[in-house]
Amino acid sequence: MTLRCIFANLKFTAQRPLPDTYPVEPKTIGEHIRKKRMDLQMTQKALSKQFIVSENSITYWELGRSQPLLQFYPRIIAFLGYIPFEKKGDTLRDQLHYARIITGLSYKKLGKRLGVCWDTLRYLEQGKRVPTEETVQKIKMFLEEVL
């Protein structure tokens, strides 16, 4: 009788199997978002409210149908708790591109912040223009703040 009571009070717990759509090794930003959202047992609707976007935006990001706009990257990085991509190189243009993305700054917004023509920043990132020493110094100061 005593054994029955002990066994009757036992509870077995097991982890649910991961859904087929769970990205075990995420590669795209959408897969990183989906993995974190699923880990938190959060719906796309709840996440869309957090990011202030449509539910379709979250779906499209997760499925790779579209990429988040640059302005959403800081929120995405905060949500994930890490930066979901690596810096591609150590040149000034690589560092500028990386810093612009993690801060969510467009060429125009960064140009205004640095007091530099936004076209100059765009052409610099594309490797089509060599910046002046003054521009280089402004960019380096920005990079020190961000990176």
C-alpha positions in Angstrom: 0.0 0.0 0.0 2.7 2.5 0.9 4.4 1.9 -2.5 1.2 2.7 -4.3 1.0 6.0 -2.6 4.6 6.9 -3.4 4.2 5.9 -7.0 0.8 7.6 -7.3 2.4 10.9 -6.3 5.3 10.7 -8.8 5.3 13.1 -11.7 7.2 12.6 -14.8 8.4 15.5 -16.8 9.9 15.5 -20.3 10.8 18.2 -22.8 8.5 18.5 -25.7 10.2 17.7 -29.0 11.2 20.7 -31.0 8.9 21.6 -33.9 10.2 21.0 -37.4 10.4 24.8 -37.9 12.8 25.4 -35.0 16.1 26.6 -36.3 18.7 24.7 -34.4 21.6 26.5 -36.1 20.2 29.8 -37.3 22.0 31.4 -40.2 19.8 34.3 -41.2 18.5 37.1 -39.1 15.0 35.8 -39.5 16.1 32.4 -38.2 17.8 34.0 -35.2 14.5 35.9 -34.5 12.4 32.7 -34.8 14.7 30.7 -32.5 14.6 33.3 -29.8 10.9 33.8 -30.1 10.3 30.1 -29.9 12.7 29.7 -26.9 10.6 32.4 -25.1 7.4 30.6 -26.2 6.3 33.9 -27.7 3.8 34.3 -30.6 4.6 36.3 -33.7 1.7 38.6 -32.8 3.3 39.4 -29.4 6.7 40.0 -31.0 5.2 42.2 -33.6 3.7 44.4 -30.9 7.1 44.6 -29.2 8.8 45.7 -32.4 5.9 47.9 -33.5 5.5 46.1 -36.8 2.8 44.0 -38.5 2.6 40.3 -37.7 3.3 39.7 -41.4 6.6 41.5 -41.0 7.7 39.0 -38.4 6.5 36.1 -40.5 8.3 37.4 -43.6 11.5 38.0 -41.6 11.4 34.5 -40.2 10.8 32.9 -43.5 13.4 35.0 -45.3 10.9 36.6 -47.6 12.1 40.1 -46.5 14.8 41.6 -44.3 14.1 44.0 -41.4 14.6 47.7 -42.2 17.8 49.1 -40.8 15.9 51.0 -38.1 14.8 47.8 -36.5 18.2 46.3 -36.0 18.9 47.8 -32.6 15.6 46.4 -31.3 16.3 43.0 -32.8 19.8 43.0 -31.3 18.4 43.9 -27.9 15.7 41.2 -28.2 18.2 38.5 -29.2 20.8 39.6 -26.6 23.6 39.4 -29.2 24.5 40.6 -32.7 23.4 37.9 -35.1 26.2 38.5 -37.7 29.9 39.1 -37.7 31.9 42.1 -39.0 33.2 41.1 -42.4 36.6 42.9 -42.2 38.7 45.4 -40.5 38.9 48.1 -43.1 37.3 51.5 -42.3 34.5 50.8 -44.8 33.7 47.4 -43.2 33.7 48.9 -39.7 31.5 51.7 -40.8 29.0 49.3 -42.4 28.9 47.1 -39.3 28.5 50.1 -37.0 25.7 51.6 -39.1 23.8 48.4 -39.0 24.1 47.7 -35.3 23.0 51.3 -34.6 20.3 51.2 -37.2 21.5 54.5 -38.7 20.8 55.3 -42.4 23.5 57.1 -44.4 21.4 60.3 -44.0 21.1 60.0 -40.2 24.7 59.1 -39.7 25.8 61.9 -42.1 23.8 64.4 -40.1 25.2 63.1 -36.9 28.8 63.3 -38.1 28.4 66.5 -40.2 29.3 64.7 -43.3 27.4 64.4 -46.6 25.5 61.1 -46.6 26.6 60.4 -50.2 30.2 60.4 -49.0 29.4 57.7 -46.4 27.6 55.6 -49.0 30.4 55.9 -51.6 32.9 55.1 -48.9 31.1 51.9 -47.9 30.9 51.0 -51.6 34.6 51.6 -52.1 33.9 54.3 -54.7 35.4 57.3 -52.9 38.4 58.0 -50.6 37.4 60.2 -47.7 39.2 63.3 -46.5 41.3 63.0 -43.4 38.7 65.1 -41.6 35.9 62.7 -42.5 38.1 59.7 -41.5 38.6 61.3 -38.1 34.9 61.8 -37.6 34.1 58.3 -38.6 36.8 56.9 -36.3 35.3 58.8 -33.4 31.9 57.4 -34.2 33.4 53.9 -34.4 35.1 54.3 -31.0 31.7 55.2 -29.5 29.9 52.3 -31.1 32.4 49.4 -31.3 
